[in-house]
Amino acid sequence: MTGPGRILVVGASAAGLTTVEALRRKGYTGAIDVLGDEVHAPYDRPPLSKQVLAGAWEPQRAALRTAEVIANLDADFVLGDAATALDVAARTVRTTSGRELSADVVVLATGVRARALPGQEGIAGVYTLRGLDDAVALKADLRPGSRLVVVGEGVLGSEIAATARTLGLDVTLAGPLAAPMALQVGPMVSELLAGLHHEHGVRLRLGSGVAGLLSEDGRVTGVRLSSGEVLPSDVVVVAIGATPATQWLDDSGLTLDNGVVCDARCRAADGIYAVGDVARFHHESYNRLMRLENRTNATEQAAAVATVILGEDRAYAPVPYFWTDQFEAKLQVHGLFPADAETEVVEGDVAGRRFVVRYTSGGAVTEVLGWNMPKQTRMRRQEVVDSITASVSVP
């Protein structure tokens, strides 16, 4: 299969790499360029907050493929050179070094950038965790007995807190919500997560926002909460979410609104597609725009876009999915959590910490969550699929 004459993938991420692999697997033999702003070959991000940060993995183990496998893709990887502008009509990308890369098809896979607290820049001991270099630098500063404050009670913040506690740090988890991951899993499961963290010695200072950072001689010394309480710290990790990496596209003419806005085929313009965390696509089953920040979506969406590029007209309509590991708890989540969801334990036992929760809204199953029950959770996923299908078929 020949397909377009040349394809440019902007972003040497999991989504970017999967796009290349899917194109080759489907028989595309044309030229492929991959542009990445980091000097590293494509690597996996989920292990950064767990295995890499814990020291269980050397950083290089996070690489998604060996050098030999990358070479066999017959793609030209241009690394350490960030994209700075896109000419949509000419399908040409300019870079920091002054390169101009043109193609018949451009795939945008630039991901997201971690949000920072005001005044964070320039204070030693304050970190965000998005890339491999972030994980390596943070790991070097995590010493047993040190006081770590994690700002942000979402998935990433909760994972970092759990990992750091296993390393013997004095850990405090702070954030405005009442319990860890409350927005993703609702009050029942988030309260169980709060209990899990508490049992392992994580101090929880939740329900109050962060007013600012304290420092002395250029080094962080504490976190001031909006309640007025000061949390002493030797190290601070800011995990308050991320924003799509679209600044370089501001003058491109593409529609940018919490990501690169795309149709149901992940097409942002003629010959321009977006995949992974940066893509905000029309989900035909949910009938709304959706942007998914998770590893599974990066892979599935990239594979779907490769199919469209090569001529198959198929909408991308996944069941959202993510997982998280914290202490001995392994959670798998299929679907979306609405604020008005009702919960029911449909498998296992909460007291034994092996169970599946079903979330419903308006009589429809919107999400299933498994706590240390992966097989049963996968089987229950079909209930979410059936509910989505039923809603679409209603005239």
Sequence and secondary structure as in RCSB ss.txt:
>XXXX:A:sequence
MTGPGRILVVGASAAGLTTVEALRRKGYTGAIDVLGDEVHAPYDRPPLSKQVLAGAWEPQRAALRTAEVIANLDA
DFVLGDAATALDVAARTVRTTSGRELSADVVVLATGVRARALPGQEGIAGVYTLRGLDDAVALKADLRPGSRLVV
VGEGVLGSEIAATARTLGLDVTLAGPLAAPMALQVGPMVSELLAGLHHEHGVRLRLGSGVAGLLSEDGRVTGVRL
SSGEVLPSDVVVVAIGATPATQWLDDSGLTLDNGVVCDARCRAADGIYAVGDVARFHHESYNRLMRLENRTNATE
QAAAVATVILGEDRAYAPVPYFWTDQFEAKLQVHGLFPADAETEVVEGDVAGRRFVVRYTSGGAVTEVLGWNMPK
QTRMRRQEVVDSITASVSVP
>XXXX:A:secstr
   SSEEEEE  SHHHHHHHHHHHHTT  SEEEEEESSSS  B SGGGGTHHHHTSS GGGGBSS HHHHHHTT 
EEEES  EEEEETTTTEEEETTS EEE SEEEE   EEE   TT TT BTEE  SSHHHHHHHHHH  TT EEEE
E  SHHHHHHHHHHHHTT EEEEEESSSSTTHHHHHHHHHHHHHHHHHHTT EEEES  EEEEEEETTEEEEEEE
TTS EEE SEEEE S EEES GGGTTS   BSSSEE  TT EEETTEEE GGGEEEEETTTTEEE   SHHHHHH
HHHHHHHHHTT         EEEEEETTEEEEEEE   TT EEEEEEEETTTTEEEEEEEETTEEEEEEEES HH
HHHHHHHHHHHHHHHHHH  
